[in-house]
Amino acid sequence: MVFTPYLKNNMLKLILLIITLNFTLSSFVLAQANLPKVPETGKPETEARPGGTRTGNLEDNSCNSATSLNPVSLLAQGSRDFTASEFPSFWFYLPYTQQQVENIEFILKNPEGEQIIYRTSVELTNQPGIRKVSLPSQPEYALALDTDYLWELIIYCQANDTPNPDIKLEGWITRVEITGEETAVQPVYQSYIAQDILYDAVTQLAQLYHQNPDDQQYQADWKELLELLGYVDLIEKPLVLDVP
């Protein structure tokens, strides 16, 4: 077969085009393979899933025998949760009495080093309700700025005779810095809500509402905050803060 100069020129262009396309495709595939996996909610990648993940059988354990509601964190709804406090409080709805639960343990970790920052047992009473776990105001428990911390709430039901918990809640908290001007709005919890610092918004409003249960403004604001957090079914649940 005889190739004319025209055909030779076109074939050369075709070969160069094929080589170029192959190189481009290979580069694209390599780049895709080297891309980091994007966490679902902007949290650091660890074995634990972010956003208030629950594990365990919530439908078939003795803890749930007297209630239709499950334990939940008022925060950690799959979005990034913030605090401006070195020693924040963590809020949970626990539908149990002390007779139904063998033990509840709260753990705060620095996930980068798998270091346990704080560990404590959660005391229950005879009244189910919304409770808090607060970090002690001591330097060794202080949260560093711009650091993600993993918390866990581990629940052992009364009939559990194994080392495995029946239920585990987990989520993330990050401390951020704010200025006095950013909290100039009164009441301060409204400023926290506007800045998405929901841990502190819940803490301040819950304490004010607990101290002033007949205040209509606090009642309305507490209802709106629970609606914002997606917990309409907890609006009528009591705040149980006076735990011995």
GIFEN-V155164 format. One record per pair of residues at least 4 apart in sequence whose C-alpha atoms are under 8 Angstrom apart, sorted by the first residue. I is the first residue (numbers start at 1). GAP is how many residues later the second one is. If there is no record, write none. Layout:
((I	GAP) (I	GAP))
This chain:
((3	4) (3	5) (4	4) (5	4) (6	4) (7	4) (8	4) (9	4) (10	4) (11	4) (12	4) (13	4) (14	4) (15	4) (16	4) (17	4) (18	4) (19	4) (20	4) (21	4) (22	4) (23	4) (24	4) (25	4) (26	4) (27	4) (28	4) (29	4) (30	4) (31	4) (38	4) (39	4) (39	5) (39	6) (41	9) (41	10) (41	37) (41	38) (41	39) (42	37) (42	38) (43	7) (43	37) (43	105) (43	129) (44	104) (46	65) (48	122) (49	4) (49	121) (49	122) (50	26) (50	28) (50	120) (50	121) (50	122) (51	25) (51	26) (51	27) (51	28) (51	29) (51	119) (51	120) (51	121) (52	20) (52	21) (52	23) (52	24) (52	25) (52	26) (52	117) (52	118) (52	119) (52	120) (53	115) (53	116) (53	117) (53	118) (54	113) (54	114) (54	115) (54	116) (55	112) (55	113) (55	114) (56	109) (56	110) (56	111) (56	112) (57	4) (57	109) (57	110) (58	6) (58	12) (58	108) (58	109) (59	5) (60	4) (61	4) (61	96) (61	105) (62	38) (62	95) (62	96) (62	97) (63	33) (63	37) (63	38) (63	94) (63	95) (64	4) (64	5) (64	6) (64	31) (64	32) (67	28) (67	29) (69	26) (70	24) (70	25) (71	21) (71	22) (71	23) (71	24) (72	20) (72	21) (72	22) (72	97) (73	17) (73	18) (73	19) (73	20) (73	96) (74	17) (74	18) (74	19) (74	155) (74	157) (75	6) (75	16) (75	123) (75	124) (75	154) (76	4) (76	5) (76	95) (76	96) (77	152) (80	92) (80	93) (80	94) (81	91) (81	92) (81	93) (81	115) (81	116) (81	117) (81	118) (82	91) (82	92) (82	93) (82	94) (82	114) (82	115) (82	116) (82	117) (83	5) (83	90) (83	91) (83	92) (83	93) (83	114) (83	115) (83	116) (83	117) (84	4) (84	91) (84	92) (84	93) (84	94) (84	113) (84	116) (85	58) (85	90) (85	115) (86	56) (86	57) (86	58) (86	89) (87	47) (87	48) (87	49) (87	50) (87	54) (87	55) (87	56) (88	46) (88	47) (88	111) (88	112) (89	43) (89	44) (89	45) (89	46) (89	110) (89	111) (89	114) (90	42) (90	43) (90	44) (90	109) (91	39) (91	40) (91	41) (91	42) (91	111) (91	112) (92	38) (92	39) (92	40) (93	35) (93	36) (93	37) (93	38) (93	141) (94	34) (94	35) (94	36) (94	37) (95	33) (95	34) (96	4) (96	5) (96	28) (96	30) (96	31) (96	32) (96	33) (97	4) (97	27) (97	28) (97	29) (97	30) (97	31) (98	4) (98	25) (98	26) (98	27) (98	28) (99	27) (99	59) (100	57) (100	58) (101	54) (101	55) (101	56) (101	57) (102	53) (102	54) (102	55) (102	56) (102	57) (102	58) (103	18) (103	19) (103	52) (103	53) (103	54) (103	55) (104	17) (104	18) (104	19) (104	49) (104	50) (104	51) (104	52) (105	14) (105	15) (105	16) (105	17) (105	48) (105	49) (105	50) (106	12) (106	13) (106	14) (106	15) (106	16) (106	27) (106	45) (106	46) (106	47) (106	48) (107	9) (107	10) (107	11) (107	12) (107	13) (107	44) (107	45) (107	46) (108	8) (108	9) (108	10) (108	11) (108	41) (108	42) (108	43) (108	44) (109	5) (109	6) (109	7) (109	8) (109	9) (109	40) (109	41) (109	42) (110	4) (110	5) (110	6) (110	7) (110	38) (110	39) (110	40) (111	4) (111	37) (111	38) (111	39) (117	23) (117	24) (118	17) (118	23) (122	11) (123	120) (124	4) (124	119) (125	118) (127	113) (128	110) (128	112) (129	108) (129	109) (129	110) (129	111) (130	107) (130	108) (130	109) (130	110) (130	111) (131	108) (131	109) (131	110) (132	109) (135	6) (135	7) (136	5) (137	4) (137	5) (138	4) (143	4) (143	32) (144	31) (145	29) (145	30) (145	31) (145	32) (146	28) (146	29) (146	30) (147	27) (147	28) (148	24) (148	25) (148	26) (148	27) (149	23) (149	24) (149	25) (150	20) (150	21) (150	22) (150	23) (151	19) (151	20) (151	21) (151	22) (152	16) (152	17) (152	18) (152	19) (153	15) (153	16) (153	17) (154	11) (154	12) (154	13) (154	14) (154	15) (155	10) (155	11) (155	12) (155	13) (156	4) (156	8) (156	9) (156	10) (156	11) (157	8) (157	9) (160	5) (160	6) (178	4) (178	5) (179	4) (180	4) (182	9) (183	5) (183	8) (183	9) (184	4) (184	7) (185	5) (185	6) (186	4) (186	5) (187	4) (188	4) (188	13) (188	16) (189	4) (189	11) (189	12) (189	13) (189	15) (189	16) (190	4) (190	11) (191	4) (192	4) (192	5) (192	6) (192	8) (192	9) (193	4) (193	5) (193	8) (197	4) (198	4) (199	4) (200	4) (201	4) (202	4) (202	23) (203	4) (204	4) (205	4) (205	13) (205	16) (205	17) (206	4) (206	16) (206	33) (207	4) (208	4) (208	10) (209	4) (209	6) (209	9) (209	10) (209	13) (210	29) (210	31) (212	6) (213	5) (213	6) (214	5) (215	4) (216	4) (217	4) (218	4) (219	4) (220	4) (221	4) (222	4) (222	13) (223	4) (223	9) (223	12) (224	4) (225	4) (226	4) (226	5) (226	6) (226	8) (226	9) (227	4) (227	5) (231	4))
